[in-house]
Amino acid sequence: MTEREIKRNLNKLVRFTDPSLHIEGAEYILSGATIRLGEHGFYYQAELTDRTCKHSLIICRLDQIEEVE
């Protein structure tokens, strides 16, 4: 997901995939994004809120999410 797609999809459903956690295509709400400065420059992280449990968050890379059409 690109920076422009983040703005378009805020507070909307997105699909999250993480093979290491055995999650594929789970739907979450994109509730925010954070820009951080690391050793190799700037990078973004997405904040996903669970649809059923509003107190549950996932912080992930942008390449792990895609917009729901």
N, CA, C and O of each residue as an XYZ file, in Angstrom:
276
protein
N       0.851     -1.171      0.000
C       0.000      0.000      0.000
C       0.897      1.234      0.000
O       1.892      1.286      0.723
N       0.547      2.204     -0.797
C       1.330      3.427     -0.899
C       0.798      4.487      0.069
O      -0.253      4.310      0.685
N       1.538      5.589      0.190
C       1.118      6.680      1.073
C      -0.229      7.249      0.642
O      -1.066      7.555      1.491
N      -0.449      7.393     -0.638
C      -1.716      7.919     -1.150
C      -2.883      6.974     -0.819
O      -3.978      7.426     -0.485
N      -2.639      5.677     -0.914
C      -3.684      4.697     -0.597
C      -4.012      4.700      0.888
O      -5.144      4.405      1.271
N      -3.031      5.032      1.733
C      -3.288      5.123      3.175
C      -4.347      6.179      3.441
O      -5.316      5.923      4.156
N      -4.169      7.357      2.873
C      -5.116      8.453      3.092
C      -6.505      8.089      2.594
O      -7.501      8.424      3.236
N      -6.583      7.410      1.461
C      -7.867      7.044      0.880
C      -8.579      5.966      1.700
O      -9.808      5.899      1.693
N      -7.823      5.127      2.400
C      -8.410      3.992      3.110
C      -8.491      4.148      4.621
O      -8.843      3.194      5.315
N      -8.173      5.326      5.149
C      -8.291      5.517      6.601
C      -9.720      5.277      7.058
O     -10.671      5.752      6.436
N      -9.863      4.541      8.143
C     -11.154      4.168      8.740
C     -12.000      3.307      7.811
O     -13.227      3.305      7.914
N     -11.354      2.576      6.904
C     -12.039      1.642      6.014
C     -11.427      0.252      6.185
O     -10.357      0.095      6.773
N     -12.127     -0.744      5.660
C     -11.644     -2.117      5.754
C     -10.455     -2.350      4.839
O     -10.425     -1.878      3.702
N      -9.471     -3.088      5.351
C      -8.326     -3.541      4.571
C      -8.092     -5.018      4.884
O      -8.562     -5.529      5.900
N      -7.367     -5.690      4.006
C      -7.015     -7.095      4.234
C      -5.570     -7.189      4.690
O      -4.670     -6.606      4.084
N      -5.365     -7.930      5.765
C      -4.047     -8.109      6.364
C      -3.581     -9.539      6.126
O      -4.329    -10.490      6.354
N      -2.331     -9.687      5.664
C      -1.747    -11.007      5.431
C      -0.363    -11.052      6.063
O       0.473    -10.181      5.823
N      -0.136    -12.088      6.879
C       1.181    -12.306      7.493
C       1.412    -13.808      7.600
O       0.905    -14.440      8.527
N       2.165    -14.391      6.673
C       2.395    -15.842      6.699
C       3.060    -16.335      7.984
O       2.808    -17.463      8.409
N       3.901    -15.515      8.606
C       4.574    -15.956      9.829
C       3.597    -16.118     10.989
O       3.861    -16.886     11.914
N       2.470    -15.404     10.952
C       1.426    -15.544     11.975
C       0.274    -16.418     11.499
O      -0.717    -16.583     12.211
N       0.398    -16.980     10.298
C      -0.639    -17.817      9.682
C      -1.947    -17.050      9.504
O      -3.029    -17.592      9.730
N      -1.839    -15.786      9.098
C      -3.002    -14.943      8.832
C      -2.993    -14.606      7.349
O      -1.992    -14.122      6.820
N      -4.110    -14.864      6.682
C      -4.191    -14.542      5.263
C      -5.559    -13.951      4.933
O      -6.581    -14.628      5.041
N      -5.564    -12.696      4.536
C      -6.790    -12.037      4.092
C      -7.754    -11.662      5.202
O      -8.950    -11.520      4.947
N      -7.271    -11.498      6.425
C      -8.146    -11.092      7.523
C      -8.492     -9.611      7.385
O      -7.632     -8.794      7.053
N      -9.743     -9.273      7.638
C     -10.188     -7.895      7.462
C     -10.098     -7.109      8.767
O     -10.594     -7.538      9.809
N      -9.458     -5.958      8.681
C      -9.297     -5.040      9.804
C      -9.625     -3.636      9.325
O      -9.737     -3.396      8.123
N      -9.779     -2.716     10.253
C      -9.996     -1.314      9.929
C      -8.653     -0.597     10.003
O      -7.949     -0.695     11.008
N      -8.300      0.119      8.948
C      -7.058      0.907      8.933
C      -7.313      2.168      9.749
O      -7.943      3.110      9.267
N      -6.826      2.181     10.978
C      -7.131      3.287     11.894
C      -6.039      4.353     11.940
O      -6.247      5.422     12.515
N      -4.869      4.077     11.338
C      -3.824      5.091     11.350
C      -2.549      4.585     10.708
O      -2.414      3.409     10.370
N      -1.622      5.510     10.551
C      -0.302      5.179     10.015
C       0.720      6.065     10.711
O       0.424      7.202     11.078
N       1.913      5.540     10.886
C       2.983      6.253     11.566
C       4.214      6.242     10.674
O       4.536      5.226     10.059
N       4.895      7.367     10.608
C       6.173      7.427      9.902
C       7.269      7.430     10.957
O       7.199      8.172     11.937
N       8.279      6.597     10.748
C       9.364      6.466     11.717
C      10.702      6.617     11.002
O      10.804      6.421      9.791
N      11.706      6.963     11.765
C      13.069      7.059     11.246
C      13.876      5.919     11.841
O      14.034      5.818     13.057
N      14.383      5.066     10.966
C      15.190      3.934     11.399
C      16.630      4.087     10.933
O      17.032      5.144     10.447
N      17.387      3.029     11.086
C      18.793      3.035     10.685
C      18.969      3.240      9.183
O      19.982      3.785      8.744
N      17.988      2.805      8.394
C      18.091      2.877      6.937
C      17.173      3.942      6.348
O      16.880      3.900      5.153
N      16.718      4.883      7.144
C      15.863      5.958      6.639
C      14.444      5.869      7.174
O      14.179      5.188      8.164
N      13.537      6.568      6.505
C      12.149      6.621      6.943
C      11.376      5.387      6.492
O      11.657      4.815      5.439
N      10.401      4.986      7.302
C       9.501      3.906      6.925
C       8.148      4.132      7.598
O       8.056      4.813      8.619
N       7.109      3.556      7.015
C       5.753      3.680      7.533
C       5.325      2.396      8.215
O       5.777      1.306      7.865
N       4.448      2.544      9.192
C       3.790      1.413      9.822
C       2.298      1.695      9.829
O       1.874      2.832     10.039
N       1.505      0.663      9.601
C       0.055      0.794      9.616
C      -0.476      0.330     10.969
O       0.063     -0.593     11.580
N      -1.537      0.982     11.423
C      -2.224      0.604     12.659
C      -3.588      0.066     12.268
O      -4.410      0.782     11.695
N      -3.824     -1.212     12.586
C      -5.075     -1.870     12.236
C      -5.871     -2.169     13.494
O      -5.325     -2.650     14.486
N      -7.167     -1.881     13.447
C      -8.062     -2.150     14.567
C      -8.933     -3.341     14.214
O      -9.459     -3.428     13.105
N      -9.086     -4.260     15.160
C      -9.947     -5.420     14.968
C     -11.400     -4.962     14.836
O     -11.827     -4.049     15.543
N     -12.151     -5.580     13.950
C     -13.543     -5.179     13.723
C     -14.455     -5.528     14.887
O     -15.403     -4.794     15.167
N     -14.186     -6.635     15.570
C     -15.077     -7.074     16.646
C     -14.618     -6.605     18.024
O     -15.446     -6.340     18.896
N     -13.321     -6.503     18.224
C     -12.774     -6.063     19.509
C     -12.016     -4.759     19.285
O     -10.853     -4.782     18.884
N     -12.655     -3.635     19.536
C     -12.099     -2.318     19.213
C     -10.837     -1.972     20.015
O     -10.148     -1.008     19.682
N     -10.528     -2.739     21.059
C      -9.339     -2.469     21.874
C      -8.118     -3.258     21.394
O      -7.037     -3.149     21.973
N      -8.296     -4.047     20.342
C      -7.213     -4.864     19.812
C      -6.594     -4.191     18.590
O      -7.299     -3.855     17.639
N      -5.268     -3.993     18.618
C      -4.551     -3.338     17.524
C      -3.458     -4.238     16.973
O      -2.893     -5.066     17.687
N      -3.174     -4.064     15.695
C      -2.032     -4.704     15.052
C      -1.216     -3.597     14.394
O      -1.765     -2.753     13.685
N       0.083     -3.601     14.626
C       1.000     -2.683     13.959
C       1.757     -3.516     12.928
O       2.369     -4.527     13.273
N       1.718     -3.092     11.657
C       2.326     -3.904     10.601
C       2.951     -3.021      9.521
O       2.791     -1.800      9.531
N       3.659     -3.653      8.599
C       4.233     -2.959      7.448
C       3.141     -2.700      6.418
O       2.127     -3.397      6.387
N       3.353     -1.699      5.583
C       2.364     -1.357      4.563
C       2.225     -2.444      3.500
O       1.155     -2.595      2.911
N       3.284     -3.196      3.250
C       3.194     -4.232      2.232
C       2.408     -5.457      2.703
O       2.192     -6.390      1.929
N       1.983     -5.460      3.961
C       1.185     -6.572      4.483
C      -0.314     -6.314      4.375
O      -1.112     -7.184      4.723
N      -0.708     -5.142      3.902
C      -2.139     -4.840      3.803
C      -2.498     -4.444      2.378
O      -1.664     -3.958      1.615
N      -3.761     -4.667      2.044
C      -4.294     -4.249      0.745
C      -5.730     -3.784      0.941
O      -6.416     -4.221      1.864
N      -6.171     -2.899      0.065
C      -7.505     -2.334      0.218
C      -8.565     -3.336     -0.213
O      -8.339     -4.168     -1.091
N      -9.731     -3.236      0.427
C     -10.887     -4.056      0.093
C     -11.729     -3.291     -0.901
O     -12.048     -2.125     -0.670
N     -12.096     -3.922     -2.004
C     -12.873     -3.212     -3.019
C     -14.335     -3.220     -2.770
O     -15.098     -2.655     -3.554
